[in-house]
Amino acid sequence: MIHRSRLVGQFKKMVEFDSETYQEREIADYLTGELKQLGFEVWEDDAGYRLKEKLPEYGTGAPTGNLYGFLKGTLNSAPILLSAHMDTVKPGKVKRAVEDEQGRITSEGNTVLGADDLSGIAAILEAVRAAKENSLPHPDIEVLFPVAEENYGKGSQLIDYSRIKSKQAYVFDLSGETGLAATAAPTLLSFEIKVKGKNAHAGFCPQLGINAIELTAHAVSRLKQGWVDEDTTVNIGKIAGGKQTNIVSGECVVLGEIRSLKNHRALEEWDKLKAVFEQTAAEFGGSLETAVEKQIEAYEIGGSEEVVERFKRVCLSLGLKGSTQYTLGGSDNNHFVRNGIRGIVVACGMNEVHTPNEFTTVEELEKSALLALGLITDKN
């Protein structure tokens, strides 16, 4: 029932939109038209204006909100939500899709492809088209195409969830072979620590200074990074400090993140990390300014929940594995679950994402569309 050439053609067309984070206007306008043609009631929220007001990095782009669509069903059963985000990471300007003889689709090599997350959007659109063309019974269908997912789901944080009727969601935004789903994802804390020392001339009177870089180095050396337990990672990702080589550095800034499948463990690791820096600063006579932000919060969807069982039923009917796992990556689904929607994140044929080596295949695009079609027409 899936129209392969139409599916691939639409995917390639969407690749050509420049839709880096905070620059989703063109693709949002295009998708609004596509959804209306399919019979959806379409609404765009004010997330773009709100993000532009508070985020300097938004730039001068036209504000773009989260896109919501509602399609009345033909079955008297619970509504279902399908979602995939509109933005891509950089480098994502002037993208072009190239297909080889084996059906492998890549960019031209100097940008990402954007299969993250255009493969998900293409699958959802094609599934709805197939259902309508073949008069397949389906419940009310809701779609959400958020903005700014690649920046910790900043768009989906701002959705008015009172508008959403569905209590189950499938978020098409996972790397790997179609038939895989993530049912658990982490809390992610991002932090900044400003280490304060004291400037002094490095040649004439270094003894009068407090070297913030040295202080930072001692603190970092006392930390355990990487996997700190089976559910939790800690990473110092960036360190910057100093003004000149002849000045004892008076300030050093440390940026990092903590991820854990258990929310309380992420918070505990932040407390431990901060305590290490505080103790080291006290030893050196320095001081700290700290800031931490919870970007997403951990969730776990049980294997016996209907949203998982439906996924497995559909996969079985399509000859797909129907396997589940956890992920240490976040998605819009973190915010969905936090707002009472039981969702899982399904693979949709994206590979080597966030790199110019990103690729998908015609076969995986078709499988993803079949999966989406099965999810919206499952009668059990």
N, C-alpha and C positions, 0 to 999 in steps of 0.2 A: 504493500500500500504506500510505501515511501517512494517519492519521485526523486530518484538519485541525482539526476543531472540538475534538477531545480534546486535541490538542497545544496549541492556543491556550488552551483552558480551564485546562490544567495550568500553563502559563506564567503566566497571570493569577493563579492561586491562589498560586503561589510568590512572586509579586511582593509579596503582602500580608504575608509573613513579615518581621519586623524582623530583618535579618541583617547589620547593620554588622559590620565587623571586630571580632573578639573577642566577638561576640554571636550566634553561629551555632547555638545550642542547638536552637531550635525547628525550623529548616529541616533540621538534621541528623537530628532525630527523625523528621520527616516523610519524608525521603529513605530512612532506614533501613527504614521500612515499605514504601515503594514498591519498593525493591530486593528485599526479601524476597518480596513478592508476585510479582515477576518471576522468582523462583527463584534469586536470588543468595545465596551465603554472604556475610554482611556482618560486617565487623570495624571497630571504631573504636579508633584508637590513643590514646596518652596525651599527644598534643601539647598539648592544652588545659591540662592540669595543669602541664606543663613551661613553657609560655609564661606562665601566670599566676604561677608562682614567680619568674620572672626579669624580667618586664615590668610596671612599676607602672601603665602605661596600660591593662593588661588590665581593671582595674576589678573590679567585684563580680559580673560575669556568670558563669553556670554554665560551667565548663570544657568545651570542645568540641574533640574530636580530629578528625584527618583520617579521612574515611570511605572504606573500601575494600570493593569487592564483587567476587566471583568467580562466574562462570557457566560451567559445564561446556559445552563445545562438542560439535557433532555431526560436525566435520571433524577429521581427523588432520593438522592444520597448526599453524603457529606461533601462539601466542596474541597478542591485540592489546589494547592499553590505550587507553581513552578517558577524558578528564579535563576537568573544568570546576570552578572554585572556587565555594565556597558564600557567601563574604562579599561585601558591597557597600561602596562608599564612603559617606561622609556627604554630604548629608543623606539618610538612608535609613530613617527611622522613619515608620510609618503611610503606607506607599506604597500607591497604587492605580493600576491599569492602566486606561487609557481608550483605546478603539478607535474610530476614526472610520469613515465610510462607505467610505473607500478602503482600509481595512485597516491603517492606520498606528496603532501603539500607543505611547502616551506615558504619563507620569505625569500627575497633576493639576497639575503645574507648580511645586510647592514642595518636591519631593524628586527624587532620581534615580529612574529607572525600575527599574534593576537588571537590565537586559538583559545587562549585564556583571556576573555571568556566567550569569544564569538562562536566557538563550537557549541557551547551550551545554548546560546541564543538561537543559532541556526536550527539546532535539534528541536527546541521548543516550538518555533514557528512552523517547521515542517510537520511536526506531529499534529498540531491543531489543524493545519490545512488538510492533512490526510483524514483526520477524524470527520471533518465537515464534508469533504468530497465523497467519502464513503458512507455518510449518514450513520456513523457509529455512535451509539448512545454514550453519553458522558455526563458527569455531574457538572455543577458550576465550576468553571475554571478561572482561577486568578493567576495572573503573572506579575512578577515584580522584576524590573530591570534597574537595579540601583546604580547610582554614581559613586565614584570615589571608594570603591571596595579596596583598591590596592593601597590605600592609606588607612589601614585598620578598619575598613568598613565605615568610614566617616559618613557616607550617605545613608546607609541603612540604620545608623544610630538615630537618625532624625525622622524616620517614617512614623506617620500616625497609625499606630497598630490597631486602633479602634476601627479603622476602615476594613481591616483584613478579616474575612469570615472564616477562612480555612484554619484548621487546627493541625493539619499535616502539610509538610512542605518537602519538596525535592529541589535541592540547590545543585545545579549543574556546574560544578566548579572544582573538580578534582583531577589531578594528573593520573594517568594510568589507563589500563585497558577497561573498556566499557564492561560493566558487570561487577565493578568494585564500588564500595561506598564507605564513607567515613561516618561512624556513629558517635565519635567522641573527639573533642578538640580542646585546646588549652586555654587557660588564662594567660594573657600576655601583658606583662608590666614593662613599660619603657621608663628609663630613669636618666637623670642628669645629676651629676655631682660636681659642684664647683669647689675645688680645693684651694684654700686661701693660705698663702705663705707670706713672705715679706721680701720686697725687692731690696737689693744691695748691689754695689759694684763688685763684679766677679773677680777683679784683679786687686783692687785696693783694700776692700773690707768684706770679703765673702762671709766672714764669721758673723756679720751683723744681719745677714739675710736668713730667711727660712725658705728653702727651695721646694716649691710646690710640686715640681716634677719628681723630685726625689721622694717626697712624702707619698705622692701617688704611686710611684713604683713600688715602694715598700708595702703599701696597702694592697695593691693588685697581687703582689707575690704571695700574700697571705690568703688569697681567695682560692677556692676550688671552682674551676670553670668547666664548661662542657656539661656532660651528664653528672649531676650531683646525686641523683637517684634514678630509678627506672622510669619515673614520670616527669622529671624536671631537668631543665637546662638553664645555665647561667652563662652570659656572654658579655664581656667588655668589648664593645665594637669600635670605639673611637676614643682617642686621647689627643688633646691639643693643649699646648701651653707654651709660655715663654714669649719674650719680645725680641731680645737680642742675645747674641752669644756672650756678650760681656756683662749681662745682667743676671743676677740670681733670680730665677723665675718666681714671681709673686702669685701666679694663678695658673691652675691647670684644670681643664674641663674634661670630665669622663662621661661618656655616653654608653649605655648598654641596655640589655633586656633580660628578662627572666620569663621562661615559659614553663607551665606545668599543667598536666591533666587534672590536677587537684588544686582548686583555687586557694585553699589554706596553705598549701605548700609554697606556692608562688609568693604569698605574703610573708611567710616565714623566712624564705631565702632573701627577700628584700631586707627584712629586719636584721638578718645576720650580716649581709653585705654592708649595710649602713653602719652597723656596730663596728665592723673591722675598720672602716674609714674613720669613724669617730675616735676610736682608740688610737689609731696611728696619728691622726691629727693632734690629739692631746700629747702624745709622746714628742712630737716635733715642735709643739707650740703653735700650730696652725689652727685653722678653723674650716668649716664646711658650710655650703648652702646646698640643700638637696631638694629634688623634685621628682615625683614618681607619678605615673599615670597608668591606670588600668585601661588598656585599649580594648580588650575583649575578655569575656569571662568563660571559664571552662563549662562544658556540658557533657553529658553522656546519655545517649538514647538506648534503652534496653532492647535486647534482641527479640523479645516477645511482643514489643509494641507494634501496633498495626502498620505504622509507617515503614517499619523494617520488613514485616511479613509481606506486605504488598510488593515491596521491591524484590524480595526473593521469589515470590510467585511469578512475577513478570519475567524476571531473569530466567527462571526455569522454563517458562513457556518459549523463550527465545533462544534457549541453548547457551545462555551466559552463566558465568560462575555464580553470581549472586553472593559474593563474599564481602565481609565487612572487616574494618580495621579502625584503629584510632589514627589521628593525624596530629602533628605538632604545629600545623599551620592553621591560621584562622580564616574565617570567611564571613559573609553576611549571615550565615546560619547561626553564628554565635549570638548575634543580636535577635534573630528570630526566636531562638529557644528562650532567651532571656525574657522575651515578651509573650511567652505562652504558646508558641507554635512549635510543635514537635517535628523537627526537620532533620534530614540527613543530607550529606553532601555526596553526590554521585559523580563518578568518573565519566568524562565525555570526550575522550580521545585527544586530550592535550598532552604534549610531551616536551621535556626540556624547556619548560616555561621560564619566562623572564630572561631569556637569552636569545641571541640571533640564530641559534640552532633549533629554536622551537619548531615543532612540526605536528601535523595530524595526518590522517589518511582518509581516503574516500570511504573505506570499509568502516572505520571507526565512527565517522560522521553518520553513516547510515545506521549503524548499531545504536548510536546515541539517540537518533530520531525514533527508532523503533522502540527503544526503552521508554522515551517520553510518551509515545503513543500508547504503549501498554499501560503505563501508569495512569493515564487519564481515562482509559476505557476499561480498566479492570473492574469486574462486577462483583467480586467476592467481598 
